Amino acid sequence: MTQFTDEKSIQRDRMRYIKNSASSNLCYLGILLDVFYFVSIYKSDVGTYYYNFMIGISIVYNLIFMLTVFLASEGVKNYKKNYSYILFVVGILQFVRIFIIPTKAHAATAVVNGVETLVMTNGQFFRVAAYLALSGAALIFSAVINMRKCNDLSEHLAALNANG
């Protein structure tokens, strides 16, 4: 039992000197999957369906999303607990986004060259929904991992201060 406790103590002590790369890398994965999402949406050429106010909002949101998640990735890399809350909220928002543009585009048709065409096929819909869901899951896992590691590090530092 002491060997397990010693190993856990050593792992916790190492956290004072190494970065939280697991949470940070999951943030980068979340950004990458979001990039795949918006490239898939924005490269679609279905008449003038996507030329509307909602796409403008989506572009601005994507920029804010990437900046926020990148900032959070730097925060969680240094075991800052508050960034976990931000990542959790942004991760949930990625799931909500599935029901905005992709769902509406999947149900819509547009006239292109006199022919009524689906705006978003089943394949594209499932692909972009998967990108958003995986992005959201990566951000939520990043938040959970960071919270756990922050709590472990705080307990370890408290124990060191109590003993020292």
NORQUI-V182564 format. One record per residue. N is the residue number from 1. RES is the residue in one letter. D_FIRST is the distance of its C-alpha to the first C-alpha in Angstrom with 1 decimal. Layout:
{{N | RES | D_FIRST} {N | RES | D_FIRST}}
This chain:
{{1 | M | 0.0} {2 | T | 3.8} {3 | Q | 5.5} {4 | F | 5.3} {5 | T | 6.3} {6 | D | 8.7} {7 | E | 10.1} {8 | K | 10.8} {9 | S | 12.4} {10 | I | 14.4} {11 | Q | 15.5} {12 | R | 16.6} {13 | D | 18.3} {14 | R | 20.2} {15 | M | 21.6} {16 | R | 23.7} {17 | Y | 25.5} {18 | I | 25.8} {19 | K | 27.8} {20 | N | 26.8} {21 | S | 28.6} {22 | A | 27.4} {23 | S | 29.1} {24 | S | 32.1} {25 | N | 32.7} {26 | L | 32.7} {27 | C | 35.3} {28 | Y | 37.4} {29 | L | 37.1} {30 | G | 38.4} {31 | I | 41.3} {32 | L | 42.1} {33 | L | 42.2} {34 | D | 44.5} {35 | V | 46.7} {36 | F | 47.1} {37 | Y | 48.0} {38 | F | 50.7} {39 | V | 52.1} {40 | S | 52.5} {41 | I | 54.2} {42 | Y | 56.4} {43 | K | 57.6} {44 | S | 59.1} {45 | D | 62.8} {46 | V | 64.1} {47 | G | 67.3} {48 | T | 66.9} {49 | Y | 64.1} {50 | Y | 61.5} {51 | Y | 64.0} {52 | N | 63.2} {53 | F | 61.7} {54 | M | 58.3} {55 | I | 57.8} {56 | G | 58.5} {57 | I | 55.9} {58 | S | 53.5} {59 | I | 54.1} {60 | V | 53.5} {61 | Y | 50.4} {62 | N | 49.0} {63 | L | 49.7} {64 | I | 48.0} {65 | F | 45.1} {66 | M | 44.5} {67 | L | 44.9} {68 | T | 42.5} {69 | V | 39.8} {70 | F | 40.2} {71 | L | 39.9} {72 | A | 36.8} {73 | S | 35.3} {74 | E | 35.7} {75 | G | 34.3} {76 | V | 31.1} {77 | K | 30.7} {78 | N | 30.3} {79 | Y | 28.0} {80 | K | 30.9} {81 | K | 30.0} {82 | N | 33.6} {83 | Y | 34.4} {84 | S | 32.1} {85 | Y | 34.6} {86 | I | 37.4} {87 | L | 35.8} {88 | F | 35.2} {89 | V | 38.8} {90 | V | 40.2} {91 | G | 38.1} {92 | I | 39.6} {93 | L | 43.0} {94 | Q | 42.7} {95 | F | 42.5} {96 | V | 45.5} {97 | R | 47.5} {98 | I | 47.6} {99 | F | 50.0} {100 | I | 52.3} {101 | I | 53.9} {102 | P | 52.6} {103 | T | 53.3} {104 | K | 56.8} {105 | A | 57.7} {106 | H | 56.6} {107 | A | 59.0} {108 | A | 61.8} {109 | T | 64.7} {110 | A | 66.9} {111 | V | 70.3} {112 | V | 70.3} {113 | N | 73.6} {114 | G | 75.0} {115 | V | 72.2} {116 | E | 69.7} {117 | T | 66.2} {118 | L | 62.7} {119 | V | 61.1} {120 | M | 57.6} {121 | T | 57.1} {122 | N | 54.3} {123 | G | 52.6} {124 | Q | 52.7} {125 | F | 51.6} {126 | F | 48.5} {127 | R | 47.7} {128 | V | 48.0} {129 | A | 46.2} {130 | A | 43.3} {131 | Y | 43.4} {132 | L | 43.2} {133 | A | 40.5} {134 | L | 38.3} {135 | S | 39.0} {136 | G | 38.1} {137 | A | 34.9} {138 | A | 33.9} {139 | L | 34.6} {140 | I | 32.7} {141 | F | 29.6} {142 | S | 30.0} {143 | A | 30.2} {144 | V | 27.1} {145 | I | 25.0} {146 | N | 26.4} {147 | M | 25.8} {148 | R | 22.1} {149 | K | 21.8} {150 | C | 24.0} {151 | N | 22.0} {152 | D | 18.7} {153 | L | 20.7} {154 | S | 22.4} {155 | E | 19.3} {156 | H | 18.0} {157 | L | 21.5} {158 | A | 21.7} {159 | A | 18.6} {160 | L | 20.1} {161 | N | 23.4} {162 | A | 22.2} {163 | N | 20.5} {164 | G | 23.4}}
